[in-house]
Amino acid sequence: MTASRVNFRIRKQRRKRLLLAFPAVSILAAGAVVFVLTRFGGQRTPPVPVKTWAPASLATRSPALAEYKIKIRPGDTIGQVLSRYGFSPADVQAMYDQVKPVFDLRRIKAGRLLHLYADPSGAVVRLEYDVDDIRFLRVEKREDLFRPSLEDRPVDIVAEMICGTIEDSPILTFNRLGEEDFLALAFADIFGWDVDFYIDIREGDAFKVIFEKKFLEGKFLGYGRILAAELVNQ
């Protein structure tokens, strides 16, 4: 076989191998185009993920608690009230013993509100009792222990001023201005060393007082401090 024929056969075999390899290269190139279109906003849309995990903050969020408001009836004891909501005598005794250093549950009063908070399973996990208009007892159950604390509700304090002349008595004058006896008595007590309000006050005496009022959720609770007071008499 001559050299020219050998070279021709070698070139022919190389062209055959190139023709066989070309479809594979084309398939790889087409795959690359699909990836680019999918990855960088082509007409193809990205695949929907099989599962989407919630953020950790949502996963650990406490479930909503159901609230039960109970008005203490005359003659009620804490044991009688809690037994209606599934507390055993042993639970009641354990709560009483562990809460007593902070508040004596035997001192609950008729007319006051008791709030019970239950989780979705129905188990009571928190108790709140209104000790008075501002303070309340909170008891939370954690790891089979009852943890008590006395807390204050947020109170709004507003400064107000009234002024006028005394026509008959300070109490009646304050009442006509929409204020209660307590404020008139506190005002009189400020000048108690200098003025006898039963003898020295005359009709037409002028006064001015700036004082605090306490409100809880819009409800008037009582008076705070007297910030300034003035009395002009005869």
ZAKEMAR-941994 format. One record per residue (C-alpha): x, z, y; residue in one letter. Coordinates in steps of 0.5 Angstrom, whole numbers, plus 500, padded with zeros to 3 digits. Layout:
BEGIN
{{X; Z; Y}; "A"}
...
END
This chain:
BEGIN
{{500; 500; 500}; "M"}
{{503; 498; 507}; "T"}
{{504; 503; 512}; "A"}
{{498; 500; 517}; "S"}
{{493; 501; 511}; "R"}
{{495; 508; 510}; "V"}
{{494; 509; 518}; "N"}
{{488; 506; 518}; "F"}
{{485; 510; 512}; "R"}
{{487; 517; 516}; "I"}
{{484; 515; 522}; "R"}
{{478; 513; 518}; "K"}
{{478; 520; 515}; "Q"}
{{479; 523; 522}; "R"}
{{473; 520; 525}; "R"}
{{468; 522; 519}; "K"}
{{470; 529; 520}; "R"}
{{469; 529; 527}; "L"}
{{462; 526; 526}; "L"}
{{460; 531; 521}; "L"}
{{463; 537; 526}; "A"}
{{459; 534; 532}; "F"}
{{452; 536; 529}; "P"}
{{454; 543; 528}; "A"}
{{457; 543; 535}; "V"}
{{451; 541; 538}; "S"}
{{447; 546; 535}; "I"}
{{451; 552; 538}; "L"}
{{451; 549; 545}; "A"}
{{443; 549; 544}; "A"}
{{443; 556; 542}; "G"}
{{448; 557; 548}; "A"}
{{443; 554; 553}; "V"}
{{437; 558; 550}; "V"}
{{441; 565; 551}; "F"}
{{443; 563; 558}; "V"}
{{436; 561; 560}; "L"}
{{433; 567; 557}; "T"}
{{438; 572; 560}; "R"}
{{438; 569; 567}; "F"}
{{431; 568; 569}; "G"}
{{430; 561; 566}; "G"}
{{423; 559; 563}; "Q"}
{{423; 563; 557}; "R"}
{{421; 570; 557}; "T"}
{{425; 576; 555}; "P"}
{{423; 579; 548}; "P"}
{{418; 585; 549}; "V"}
{{422; 591; 546}; "P"}
{{419; 594; 540}; "V"}
{{419; 601; 543}; "K"}
{{419; 604; 550}; "T"}
{{422; 611; 550}; "W"}
{{418; 616; 556}; "A"}
{{423; 619; 561}; "P"}
{{426; 626; 559}; "A"}
{{422; 629; 565}; "S"}
{{415; 626; 562}; "L"}
{{417; 628; 555}; "A"}
{{418; 636; 557}; "T"}
{{413; 636; 562}; "R"}
{{408; 642; 560}; "S"}
{{401; 641; 557}; "P"}
{{395; 642; 562}; "A"}
{{392; 649; 561}; "L"}
{{385; 651; 560}; "A"}
{{383; 656; 565}; "E"}
{{377; 662; 564}; "Y"}
{{375; 666; 570}; "K"}
{{372; 673; 567}; "I"}
{{369; 677; 572}; "K"}
{{370; 685; 570}; "I"}
{{363; 688; 569}; "R"}
{{362; 695; 570}; "P"}
{{364; 699; 564}; "G"}
{{369; 694; 561}; "D"}
{{376; 696; 558}; "T"}
{{381; 691; 558}; "I"}
{{381; 691; 550}; "G"}
{{373; 689; 550}; "Q"}
{{374; 683; 555}; "V"}
{{380; 681; 551}; "L"}
{{377; 682; 544}; "S"}
{{372; 676; 546}; "R"}
{{377; 671; 547}; "Y"}
{{381; 672; 540}; "G"}
{{385; 678; 542}; "F"}
{{386; 683; 536}; "S"}
{{387; 690; 537}; "P"}
{{394; 690; 535}; "A"}
{{395; 685; 541}; "D"}
{{391; 689; 546}; "V"}
{{395; 695; 544}; "Q"}
{{402; 691; 545}; "A"}
{{400; 688; 552}; "M"}
{{398; 695; 554}; "Y"}
{{404; 698; 552}; "D"}
{{409; 692; 555}; "Q"}
{{405; 692; 562}; "V"}
{{404; 699; 563}; "K"}
{{411; 700; 567}; "P"}
{{408; 695; 572}; "V"}
{{401; 696; 572}; "F"}
{{396; 700; 568}; "D"}
{{391; 696; 565}; "L"}
{{386; 702; 564}; "R"}
{{385; 701; 572}; "R"}
{{382; 694; 572}; "I"}
{{376; 695; 577}; "K"}
{{369; 692; 576}; "A"}
{{368; 686; 580}; "G"}
{{375; 683; 580}; "R"}
{{377; 677; 577}; "L"}
{{381; 676; 570}; "L"}
{{384; 669; 569}; "H"}
{{386; 667; 562}; "L"}
{{390; 661; 561}; "Y"}
{{390; 657; 554}; "A"}
{{394; 652; 551}; "D"}
{{391; 646; 548}; "P"}
{{391; 649; 541}; "S"}
{{386; 655; 544}; "G"}
{{392; 660; 544}; "A"}
{{392; 664; 551}; "V"}
{{399; 664; 554}; "V"}
{{398; 667; 561}; "R"}
{{393; 672; 564}; "L"}
{{392; 674; 571}; "E"}
{{388; 680; 574}; "Y"}
{{387; 680; 582}; "D"}
{{389; 687; 583}; "V"}
{{387; 687; 590}; "D"}
{{385; 681; 595}; "D"}
{{393; 679; 596}; "I"}
{{396; 682; 590}; "R"}
{{395; 680; 583}; "F"}
{{398; 681; 576}; "L"}
{{401; 676; 572}; "R"}
{{403; 677; 564}; "V"}
{{406; 671; 560}; "E"}
{{407; 671; 553}; "K"}
{{414; 669; 551}; "R"}
{{417; 670; 544}; "E"}
{{411; 675; 542}; "D"}
{{413; 679; 548}; "L"}
{{408; 680; 554}; "F"}
{{412; 679; 561}; "R"}
{{409; 682; 567}; "P"}
{{410; 681; 574}; "S"}
{{406; 683; 580}; "L"}
{{406; 678; 585}; "E"}
{{403; 676; 592}; "D"}
{{398; 670; 594}; "R"}
{{400; 666; 600}; "P"}
{{397; 669; 606}; "V"}
{{396; 665; 613}; "D"}
{{397; 669; 619}; "I"}
{{395; 667; 625}; "V"}
{{396; 670; 632}; "A"}
{{390; 670; 637}; "E"}
{{388; 673; 644}; "M"}
{{382; 676; 647}; "I"}
{{381; 679; 654}; "C"}
{{375; 682; 658}; "G"}
{{372; 688; 661}; "T"}
{{369; 694; 658}; "I"}
{{362; 694; 659}; "E"}
{{360; 700; 655}; "D"}
{{365; 702; 650}; "S"}
{{371; 699; 647}; "P"}
{{368; 698; 640}; "I"}
{{362; 694; 642}; "L"}
{{366; 690; 647}; "T"}
{{370; 688; 641}; "F"}
{{364; 687; 637}; "N"}
{{361; 682; 642}; "R"}
{{367; 678; 642}; "L"}
{{367; 677; 635}; "G"}
{{372; 682; 632}; "E"}
{{371; 688; 628}; "E"}
{{371; 696; 629}; "D"}
{{378; 696; 626}; "F"}
{{381; 692; 632}; "L"}
{{378; 696; 637}; "A"}
{{380; 703; 634}; "L"}
{{388; 700; 633}; "A"}
{{387; 698; 641}; "F"}
{{385; 705; 643}; "A"}
{{390; 708; 639}; "D"}
{{396; 705; 643}; "I"}
{{394; 708; 649}; "F"}
{{392; 714; 646}; "G"}
{{397; 718; 649}; "W"}
{{395; 716; 656}; "D"}
{{388; 715; 656}; "V"}
{{382; 718; 653}; "D"}
{{377; 713; 651}; "F"}
{{371; 718; 651}; "Y"}
{{373; 720; 658}; "I"}
{{377; 716; 662}; "D"}
{{374; 709; 661}; "I"}
{{370; 706; 666}; "R"}
{{365; 700; 666}; "E"}
{{369; 694; 669}; "G"}
{{376; 696; 666}; "D"}
{{380; 690; 664}; "A"}
{{384; 689; 658}; "F"}
{{388; 684; 654}; "K"}
{{390; 684; 647}; "V"}
{{394; 679; 642}; "I"}
{{394; 681; 635}; "F"}
{{395; 678; 628}; "E"}
{{389; 676; 623}; "K"}
{{390; 675; 616}; "K"}
{{387; 669; 612}; "F"}
{{387; 667; 604}; "L"}
{{385; 660; 603}; "E"}
{{381; 660; 609}; "G"}
{{378; 667; 608}; "K"}
{{379; 673; 613}; "F"}
{{382; 678; 610}; "L"}
{{384; 683; 615}; "G"}
{{388; 684; 621}; "Y"}
{{396; 685; 622}; "G"}
{{400; 687; 628}; "R"}
{{398; 688; 635}; "I"}
{{403; 684; 638}; "L"}
{{401; 686; 646}; "A"}
{{396; 690; 649}; "A"}
{{394; 691; 656}; "E"}
{{389; 696; 659}; "L"}
{{387; 696; 667}; "V"}
{{383; 702; 668}; "N"}
{{381; 706; 675}; "Q"}
END
